[in-house]
Amino acid sequence: MIRVFLILMVGIISLSASILHVENWAKGETFLTFLEKNKLPLNIYYDLDSAERELATEIMSGIQYQVLENDDDNVIEQVLIPIGEELQLHIIKNKDGYEFTTTPISYQEEKLSVTVEIKSSPYQDIINETNNYLLAHEFIQAFKNSVNFKRLRKGDRVVIFYTKRTRLGRQFGSPKIEAAMVEVRGKKNYVFSYDKGRFYDSNGKEVEGFFLACPVRYHRISDRFTYKRWHPILKRYRAHLGIDYAAKRGTPIKAAGNGRIVQLGRKGGYGKAITIRHNNGYKTLYAHMKGYKKGMRRGKWVKKGQVIGYVGSTGLSTGPHLHFGLYKNNRAINPTSVVKVTKSKLIGKKRKKFFAYIKKYKKEIDVALNDYENPTKEKSFDYIVSLERKKDIIQ
C-alpha cells in the first residue's frame, strides 16, 4: 500500500489534512465485498440501478484505486475506483451518510517520442531507455504480425511517437502508439494508428491481424458501446462498455475469435458469463447467458465460430440479450472497430487521407533518427502530490 499525504483545500475557508491510500483491486474482489471490508454501508450497492451494478462488474483486478481518509479518525471520506480509462465510481461522505456517483477521470495527456538503438532486444532496450514496460509491450504488439524481430541486429533503431496519460503523478493506463518505426538490418518498417486505433503499414494495409466475427444472430442492437455519456435526467455520467445484442432466448452464442476460455461462471451483474483470451492482448466477454455449451470449461481452447453457450437473461438484465465486450490490454474498446470478416486495406478517399496523415509522421521519424531528446524515465518510487478540493470532489 502506498501512503500519500495530501493537503486539500475546502473552498477558501479552511485547510484539512487527509491521507490518500493508493491500492490495487484484489483478484476476486467485488464492489459489494469491497464495501463490506471497508465497513461502508451496503445500501450503496443495493441502491444502484441495474446499469450501475453492471458497470461495477467492470472493475478490473489489479487496477489502482484511491481511498481518502480523515487523518484524525481514519473515517473514509471518498473512494475513487476507475472503470476503464474514462470513468470512475465515486463514493463521497456527506452529512447524511455516503453518496454514490460516477465522474469522468481527470488526467493529463502528453505527446512524446523516443528513439532507441538496438543493443539486445527491442523490448528490453525500450525498457532500459524509458523504464516504461507498458510502452515496450505496446510496441511489440503493434509490430508482432508484420516484423520478424529475430532478424534485428545491433545498431538497428526504433522510433516511437506515443500519447501518455498521467494521473496523480503517475502514468495512467497504457500508452497509445500513434506511429512507430523499427529498422531491420537497415530497412525501415512502419506502423501507424489510424481508423479507430487500428494499425496500418506504410502501404495502408492493416497489420494487426486480429478480427472478430459477430458472436450471435440478433434482432437488433439494444444498447451500443460508449465510454461515458451525460444522462440529462439522472444528472450523472453513464457508460456501457460493450454491445447488447437483443436475441431470442436460447439462441446459440459463438466465439468471436480463436482463443482460450479464462473465465466461466457467474460474474456479478453480468450473470452467467464466459471470457475468452485471444492473441495480441485481446479478450472478449459474453454475458447474461442462459447456459453454457456442453464441454465448455476454463482453460479450454475454442475456435472462431464455435458455439460456447446460449442467449439468456441472467444477472442484471431486463430481457434476453447478449452483452458482448471487447478488451485490449484490459482496456475496454468498441467491438465494432474489429468485428470484421477479412483483413482490411484502405481504399479510395480513406487511402488518400491516410497517406496525407502518415507523411507528417514519416518526416518526424526521420528527424528523430538524427536529432532527438528522449523523455525522462518513468519513476517507480512513492510520490507526494497536492490536490485542490472543489465541492468535496477529487478529480
Number of C-alpha atoms within 10 A of each C-alpha: 7 13 13 17 17 18 16 19 18 15 12 8 6 8 12 12 13 20 20 22 18 16 15 16 19 13 10 9 14 19 20 19 14 14 15 12 10 11 11 18 13 14 11 16 17 11 11 14 11 15 14 19 20 22 20 23 18 20 20 21 14 11 17 16 19 20 17 22 18 15 15 10 7 11 15 21 19 22 21 23 23 23 25 20 17 16 21 26 21 20 21 18 15 11 6 6 10 16 13 15 15 20 20 21 18 16 18 13 13 11 13 15 20 20 25 21 20 20 14 12 15 22 19 16 17 25 19 14 17 20 17 19 17 17 22 20 19 19 26 15 15 23 22 15 14 17 17 10 16 8 9 20 17 12 15 18 22 25 24 24 21 19 16 18 19 15 14 15 14 16 18 16 17 20 24 18 23 21 25 25 25 26 21 20 13 12 10 12 16 24 28 26 19 16 12 11 13 18 22 25 21 15 13 21 16 22 21 20 15 19 19 21 16 22 22 22 14 17 11 11 13 14 14 16 18 16 19 18 13 13 11 8 6 8 9 14 17 21 22 22 27 25 21 23 23 21 21 17 16 16 19 22 22 22 27 26 25 19 21 20 23 16 16 18 17 16 20 19 22 27 22 22 26 26 23 25 21 21 14 17 14 19 23 24 22 29 30 28 30 22 18 20 14 9 8 16 17 15 14 12 15 20 14 16 17 16 19 23 24 23 27 25 22 21 21 17 19 9 14 21 31 34 25 24 21 24 20 16 15 16 17 24 22 20 21 15 14 17 16 15 11 11 12 17 14 16 12 7 8 12 15 12 12 19 13 10 13 21 11 10 17 17 10 15 23 12 11 19 16 8 9 13 9 13 12 9 12 14 13 9 7 10 13 11 11 12 12 15 16 13 9 16 15 19 17
